[in-house]
Amino acid sequence: MPVIDVEHLTKIYPVAIKQPGLKGTLTHFFRRTYRQVKAVQDISFQIEAGEMVGFLGPNGAGKTTTLKMLTGLIHPSSGRVEVAGYVPFRRQPQFLEKISLVMGQKQQLLWDLPALDSLKINAAVYKIPDRIFARRLQELAEMLSLQEKLTQPVRKLSLGERMKAELLAALLHHPQVLFLDEPTLGLDVNAQAAVREFLKEYNQRYQATILLTSHYMADITALCKRVILIHQGRLMYDGSLEELLERFAPCREVRVELAHPMPPEKLARYGEIETVEGQEVRFLVRREKLTTTISQILAQLEVIDLSVTEPPIEDVIGRLFSTGVV
Ligand SMILES: Nc1ncnc2c1ncn2[C@@H]1O[C@H](COP(=O)(O)OP(=O)(O)OP(=O)(O)O)[C@@H](O)[C@H]1O
C-alpha cells in the first residue's frame, strides 16, 4: 500500500484583480473580480514506504503548492490525497505525528534561544517522554555533528548548522514521511553534502519516506532514484532518473588526447565527432557502446589521455522544461 497516494489532485487559487487608482480601489472594495491561477492540475502519483523521490519543476511549477496539500496546510480544489493513511487537510494529531515538512526558506527554531530550548518545546508538543527525547537527541545530534552547537543561540549558528538544527527539530518525533522543500538552499558545497549524507542515512536507518524538492541537481542525483517532474502544474514525468537521462541524454562525451594528430575520417568509426583540435578529439558515444568504444580506442590508437563526461543533468532537465515535451 502506498504511503503517499495522490489522485487527480488540483489546486486553483482565486486571485483578486485590482485596477489601479481610487476608482479601482473602491470597486475592489465593493465588488471584487477574481482570476484563477491553476497551480496544480490533475496530478496523480503513488509513493511507497521507504522511497526517496525527487520532485522537480521550474519556478512556479506547483511544487510547494503540492507539498502544502500533502501536509494539509491547504485544501485541494479537487482530487484525492492520502498520506500515511490519513487525509492531510483534516490535520488529525495522529497524522501530524507521522509527517514533517521542512522548508529551506522558513525556520521553526526560535532565533534568540539555543536550539535545545526549541527542541524541548517540540518534545513537549509531540509528548515525547524525557528518556526517548534524550536518546533521539543524542542520536540525531551525532548523525548531524551538532553536539556542541545546540546550546548556542540559533542566531549565532552558521547557515549550514542552522539547517541541520532545523532538520533535527523536524525529525525529533520520528516522522514516517518527510517533505523537504529546498533543504540545501543557500548552503555552501560542504554543508550541502553534509545535509545530503544525513538524509541518506536517515532514510536508510528508519525506512522513512522522503519527497524532496531541490534546485541543486547534486541533491537529486545523490539521493533519488526516482523523480517526478511537474511543469505548469501538470505532471510531465514519473519514473527513474536513470531512464530519464537514458531517454533524453543517450550519449556521453569522450575526450581523447592522441600522441599524433589523425585525419577525422580515421576517427569517425569510434563515434560522432564533435571537434578535432590538433591532437585532441571529442566524440559523442552512445551510453550502451561506451565500454566497447573505449576499449577499442585504447587498443587501436596511441592515447595520451582520455576522459568521459556526462551532460549536466541541469541541461537535460532544463531542455525538457523549456520544450515542455517528455
Ligand atoms: N497563495 C497563492 N495565491 C495565488 N497564487 C499562488 C499562491 N501560491 C502560489 N501561487 C501561484 O501558483 C503557482 C505555483 O506556485 P508554487 O509556489 O507552488 O510553485 P513552485 O513550483 O514551488 O515554485 P518555486 O520553485 O519558485 O518555489 C505560481 O504561479 C504561483 O504564483
The ligand as an ORCA input file, in Angstrom:
! r2SCAN-3c Opt
* xyz 0 1
  N      -1.382     31.757     -2.194
  C      -1.335     31.890     -3.537
  N      -2.242     32.660     -4.162
  C      -2.221     32.789     -5.520
  N      -1.334     32.180     -6.332
  C      -0.412     31.395     -5.750
  C      -0.354     31.214     -4.333
  N       0.684     30.381     -4.039
  C       1.246     30.063     -5.238
  N       0.602     30.668     -6.256
  C       0.891     30.532     -7.699
  O       0.786     29.144     -8.018
  C       1.801     28.759     -8.935
  C       2.619     27.619     -8.327
  O       3.367     28.138     -7.216
  P       4.278     27.218     -6.284
  O       4.809     28.074     -5.197
  O       3.531     26.009     -5.894
  O       5.437     26.809     -7.306
  P       6.857     26.126     -7.038
  O       6.975     25.034     -8.043
  O       7.002     25.747     -5.618
  O       7.847     27.304     -7.418
  P       9.301     27.700     -6.791
  O      10.270     26.691     -7.303
  O       9.525     29.049     -7.401
  O       9.165     27.726     -5.310
  C       2.602     30.010     -9.229
  O       2.082     30.575    -10.419
  C       2.316     30.917     -8.045
  O       2.402     32.271     -8.422
*
